[in-house]
Amino acid sequence: MKTFLAKKETVQPKWYLIDAEGEVLGRLAVKAANIIRGRHKASYTPTIDTGDFVVVINAEKIVLTGKKEDQNEYMFFSGFVGGESYRKLSAQRVRHPEFIIEHAVKGMLPKNRIAAKMLTKLRVFAGPAHSHEMNNPVKVSV
C-alpha cells in the first residue's frame, strides 16, 4: 500500500467558527492551530498547507488562568536603538484584543515559511460580528 501525500491542488479548505467567550486562551489557540495546520484531517501532510480557515469571534472575552492577566507582557521593537517597549496583557486587551489570540496561535504553528501562509487563514474579531457569513463557517466547540 502506498503512502498518501496530499497535493496543494487537491486541498478543499473549509471554514470554521470558534466563539472565544469564556474559553481559556491556550486551549482555544491549540484548537485553532490544529485546524489551520490541517491536523484534524486524514489527509494531513506536514510539508503541504492542508489546513482550513478559522474565524474567532468575541476575542475580548477570552479567559486567562492564574495571574497571567497582570504578569504577561508583550515586547515590541521599533528597530531603532532603545526602541523596545513593553505592554501588559491587560492593556493589550483594551487596546487590541485580537492580537492576544493571533500571538498565541502564531506561537503554536511551526517556525517556517509555510506557517506564514497558514497564519493568513486565521481571522480574529473582537466582538460577536464578523464579515465571513458568506463562507458559512461551521461552529466548533473548544
Phi and psi in degrees as GROMACS dihedral restraints (atoms count N, CA, C in turn):
[ dihedral_restraints ]
;  ai    aj    ak    al  type     phi  dphi    fc
    3     4     5     6     1   -85.0    20    10
    4     5     6     7     1   150.7    20    10
    6     7     8     9     1   -80.2    20    10
    7     8     9    10     1   130.7    20    10
    9    10    11    12     1   -84.3    20    10
   10    11    12    13     1   127.8    20    10
   12    13    14    15     1  -120.2    20    10
   13    14    15    16     1   125.2    20    10
   15    16    17    18     1   -68.7    20    10
   16    17    18    19     1   150.8    20    10
   18    19    20    21     1  -114.8    20    10
   19    20    21    22     1   151.1    20    10
   21    22    23    24     1   -58.8    20    10
   22    23    24    25     1   -35.8    20    10
   24    25    26    27     1   -73.5    20    10
   25    26    27    28     1   -26.4    20    10
   27    28    29    30     1   -90.8    20    10
   28    29    30    31     1    -7.1    20    10
   30    31    32    33     1   -76.1    20    10
   31    32    33    34     1   127.8    20    10
   33    34    35    36     1  -112.6    20    10
   34    35    36    37     1    96.5    20    10
   36    37    38    39     1   -71.1    20    10
   37    38    39    40     1   144.7    20    10
   39    40    41    42     1  -111.0    20    10
   40    41    42    43     1   172.1    20    10
   42    43    44    45     1  -116.4    20    10
   43    44    45    46     1   135.4    20    10
   45    46    47    48     1  -124.8    20    10
   46    47    48    49     1   147.8    20    10
   48    49    50    51     1  -118.7    20    10
   49    50    51    52     1   127.8    20    10
   51    52    53    54     1  -120.7    20    10
   52    53    54    55     1   126.4    20    10
   54    55    56    57     1   -94.0    20    10
   55    56    57    58     1   117.9    20    10
   57    58    59    60     1   -86.3    20    10
   58    59    60    61     1    -0.6    20    10
   60    61    62    63     1   -64.8    20    10
   61    62    63    64     1   118.4    20    10
   63    64    65    66     1    77.6    20    10
   64    65    66    67     1     6.7    20    10
   66    67    68    69     1   -94.4    20    10
   67    68    69    70     1   149.2    20    10
   69    70    71    72     1   -77.6    20    10
   70    71    72    73     1   135.6    20    10
   72    73    74    75     1   -56.2    20    10
   73    74    75    76     1   -49.7    20    10
   75    76    77    78     1   -63.2    20    10
   76    77    78    79     1   -42.7    20    10
   78    79    80    81     1   -66.7    20    10
   79    80    81    82     1   -39.0    20    10
   81    82    83    84     1   -66.7    20    10
   82    83    84    85     1   -40.9    20    10
   84    85    86    87     1   -65.7    20    10
   85    86    87    88     1   -37.5    20    10
   87    88    89    90     1   -64.0    20    10
   88    89    90    91     1   -45.6    20    10
   90    91    92    93     1   -61.9    20    10
   91    92    93    94     1   -45.7    20    10
   93    94    95    96     1   -64.9    20    10
   94    95    96    97     1   -42.5    20    10
   96    97    98    99     1   -64.1    20    10
   97    98    99   100     1   -39.5    20    10
   99   100   101   102     1   -67.1    20    10
  100   101   102   103     1   -37.6    20    10
  102   103   104   105     1   -68.7    20    10
  103   104   105   106     1   -41.7    20    10
  105   106   107   108     1   -64.5    20    10
  106   107   108   109     1   -37.0    20    10
  108   109   110   111     1   -76.4    20    10
  109   110   111   112     1   -24.4    20    10
  111   112   113   114     1    91.5    20    10
  112   113   114   115     1    18.7    20    10
  114   115   116   117     1   -71.3    20    10
  115   116   117   118     1   -13.2    20    10
  117   118   119   120     1   -85.1    20    10
  118   119   120   121     1    -4.5    20    10
  120   121   122   123     1   -99.5    20    10
  121   122   123   124     1   151.1    20    10
  123   124   125   126     1   -70.9    20    10
  124   125   126   127     1   -23.5    20    10
  126   127   128   129     1   -92.1    20    10
  127   128   129   130     1    21.9    20    10
  129   130   131   132     1   -61.6    20    10
  130   131   132   133     1   128.0    20    10
  132   133   134   135     1  -131.3    20    10
  133   134   135   136     1   121.9    20    10
  135   136   137   138     1   -61.8    20    10
  136   137   138   139     1   -29.3    20    10
  138   139   140   141     1   -89.5    20    10
  139   140   141   142     1    -4.6    20    10
  141   142   143   144     1  -120.6    20    10
  142   143   144   145     1   141.9    20    10
  144   145   146   147     1   -79.3    20    10
  145   146   147   148     1    92.5    20    10
  147   148   149   150     1  -101.6    20    10
  148   149   150   151     1    11.5    20    10
  150   151   152   153     1   -79.4    20    10
  151   152   153   154     1   176.7    20    10
  153   154   155   156     1  -116.0    20    10
  154   155   156   157     1   170.3    20    10
  156   157   158   159     1   -83.8    20    10
  157   158   159   160     1   144.0    20    10
  159   160   161   162     1  -127.4    20    10
  160   161   162   163     1   128.8    20    10
  162   163   164   165     1  -112.3    20    10
  163   164   165   166     1   121.9    20    10
  165   166   167   168     1  -110.7    20    10
  166   167   168   169     1   125.9    20    10
  168   169   170   171     1  -113.7    20    10
  169   170   171   172     1   164.5    20    10
  171   172   173   174     1    58.8    20    10
  172   173   174   175     1    44.6    20    10
  174   175   176   177     1   -64.4    20    10
  175   176   177   178     1   -26.4    20    10
  177   178   179   180     1   -73.3    20    10
  178   179   180   181     1   -12.3    20    10
  180   181   182   183     1  -106.3    20    10
  181   182   183   184     1    21.9    20    10
  183   184   185   186     1   -70.8    20    10
  184   185   186   187     1   150.3    20    10
  186   187   188   189     1  -110.6    20    10
  187   188   189   190     1   140.4    20    10
  189   190   191   192     1  -120.1    20    10
  190   191   192   193     1   143.8    20    10
  192   193   194   195     1   -92.6    20    10
  193   194   195   196     1   158.5    20    10
  195   196   197   198     1    67.0    20    10
  196   197   198   199     1  -144.7    20    10
  198   199   200   201     1  -101.7    20    10
  199   200   201   202     1    21.8    20    10
  201   202   203   204     1   -62.7    20    10
  202   203   204   205     1   -31.2    20    10
  204   205   206   207     1   -58.2    20    10
  205   206   207   208     1   -37.0    20    10
  207   208   209   210     1   -96.6    20    10
  208   209   210   211     1   -26.2    20    10
  210   211   212   213     1   -94.3    20    10
  211   212   213   214     1   -34.0    20    10
  213   214   215   216     1   -69.9    20    10
  214   215   216   217     1   137.7    20    10
  216   217   218   219     1  -130.5    20    10
  217   218   219   220     1   146.7    20    10
  219   220   221   222     1  -107.9    20    10
  220   221   222   223     1   134.6    20    10
  222   223   224   225     1  -103.2    20    10
  223   224   225   226     1   134.9    20    10
  225   226   227   228     1  -122.9    20    10
  226   227   228   229     1   144.5    20    10
  228   229   230   231     1  -132.1    20    10
  229   230   231   232     1   126.2    20    10
  231   232   233   234     1   -78.9    20    10
  232   233   234   235     1   -19.2    20    10
  234   235   236   237     1   101.6    20    10
  235   236   237   238     1   -12.3    20    10
  237   238   239   240     1   -98.5    20    10
  238   239   240   241     1   161.6    20    10
  240   241   242   243     1   -61.8    20    10
  241   242   243   244     1   129.2    20    10
  243   244   245   246     1    73.7    20    10
  244   245   246   247     1    17.9    20    10
  246   247   248   249     1   -91.5    20    10
  247   248   249   250     1    19.9    20    10
  249   250   251   252     1   -79.2    20    10
  250   251   252   253     1   138.5    20    10
  252   253   254   255     1  -140.7    20    10
  253   254   255   256     1   148.2    20    10
  255   256   257   258     1  -120.8    20    10
  256   257   258   259     1   144.1    20    10
  258   259   260   261     1  -135.9    20    10
  259   260   261   262     1   129.2    20    10
  261   262   263   264     1   -67.6    20    10
  262   263   264   265     1   155.0    20    10
  264   265   266   267     1   -62.9    20    10
  265   266   267   268     1   -36.2    20    10
  267   268   269   270     1   -64.5    20    10
  268   269   270   271     1   -37.8    20    10
  270   271   272   273     1   -71.9    20    10
  271   272   273   274     1   -35.2    20    10
  273   274   275   276     1   -67.6    20    10
  274   275   276   277     1   -34.1    20    10
  276   277   278   279     1   -62.8    20    10
  277   278   279   280     1   -37.6    20    10
  279   280   281   282     1   -73.5    20    10
  280   281   282   283     1   -43.4    20    10
  282   283   284   285     1   -79.3    20    10
  283   284   285   286     1   -46.7    20    10
  285   286   287   288     1  -151.8    20    10
  286   287   288   289     1    78.4    20    10
  288   289   290   291     1   -66.1    20    10
  289   290   291   292     1   -22.4    20    10
  291   292   293   294     1   -66.3    20    10
  292   293   294   295     1   -32.2    20    10
  294   295   296   297     1   -60.5    20    10
  295   296   297   298     1   -34.2    20    10
  297   298   299   300     1   -60.5    20    10
  298   299   300   301     1   -47.2    20    10
  300   301   302   303     1   -72.9    20    10
  301   302   303   304     1   -40.9    20    10
  303   304   305   306     1   -60.1    20    10
  304   305   306   307     1   -42.1    20    10
  306   307   308   309     1   -66.1    20    10
  307   308   309   310     1   -41.2    20    10
  309   310   311   312     1   -67.2    20    10
  310   311   312   313     1   -42.3    20    10
  312   313   314   315     1   -68.6    20    10
  313   314   315   316     1   -39.9    20    10
  315   316   317   318     1   -60.2    20    10
  316   317   318   319     1   -37.3    20    10
  318   319   320   321     1   -68.2    20    10
  319   320   321   322     1   -20.3    20    10
  321   322   323   324     1   -97.6    20    10
  322   323   324   325     1     0.4    20    10
  324   325   326   327     1   -94.0    20    10
  325   326   327   328     1   158.9    20    10
  327   328   329   330     1   -63.9    20    10
  328   329   330   331     1   155.8    20    10
  330   331   332   333     1   -95.0    20    10
  331   332   333   334     1    76.8    20    10
  333   334   335   336     1  -154.4    20    10
  334   335   336   337     1  -173.9    20    10
  336   337   338   339     1   -69.8    20    10
  337   338   339   340     1   -31.4    20    10
  339   340   341   342     1   -65.0    20    10
  340   341   342   343     1   -34.8    20    10
  342   343   344   345     1   -63.9    20    10
  343   344   345   346     1   -33.7    20    10
  345   346   347   348     1   -64.1    20    10
  346   347   348   349     1   -37.5    20    10
  348   349   350   351     1   -73.9    20    10
  349   350   351   352     1   -35.6    20    10
  351   352   353   354     1   -64.1    20    10
  352   353   354   355     1   -36.8    20    10
  354   355   356   357     1   -66.3    20    10
  355   356   357   358     1   -22.2    20    10
  357   358   359   360     1   -72.1    20    10
  358   359   360   361     1   -11.2    20    10
  360   361   362   363     1   -87.4    20    10
  361   362   363   364     1     0.7    20    10
  363   364   365   366     1  -100.6    20    10
  364   365   366   367     1   124.9    20    10
  366   367   368   369     1  -122.8    20    10
  367   368   369   370     1   119.0    20    10
  369   370   371   372     1  -117.3    20    10
  370   371   372   373     1   134.6    20    10
  372   373   374   375     1  -127.5    20    10
  373   374   375   376     1   138.5    20    10
  375   376   377   378     1   -68.9    20    10
  376   377   378   379     1   -39.4    20    10
  378   379   380   381     1  -104.4    20    10
  379   380   381   382     1  -170.3    20    10
  381   382   383   384     1   -78.9    20    10
  382   383   384   385     1   -14.4    20    10
  384   385   386   387     1   -90.5    20    10
  385   386   387   388     1   141.8    20    10
  387   388   389   390     1  -141.3    20    10
  388   389   390   391     1   163.2    20    10
  390   391   392   393     1  -102.1    20    10
  391   392   393   394     1    25.6    20    10
  393   394   395   396     1  -123.0    20    10
  394   395   396   397     1    30.3    20    10
  396   397   398   399     1   -64.5    20    10
  397   398   399   400     1   -30.0    20    10
  399   400   401   402     1   -65.3    20    10
  400   401   402   403     1   -21.8    20    10
  402   403   404   405     1   -86.4    20    10
  403   404   405   406     1    -2.9    20    10
  405   406   407   408     1    50.1    20    10
  406   407   408   409     1    64.0    20    10
  408   409   410   411     1   -69.0    20    10
  409   410   411   412     1   142.0    20    10
  411   412   413   414     1   -87.2    20    10
  412   413   414   415     1   128.5    20    10
  414   415   416   417     1   -72.5    20    10
  415   416   417   418     1   130.7    20    10
  417   418   419   420     1  -118.6    20    10
  418   419   420   421     1   136.5    20    10
  420   421   422   423     1   -92.6    20    10
  421   422   423   424     1   147.6    20    10
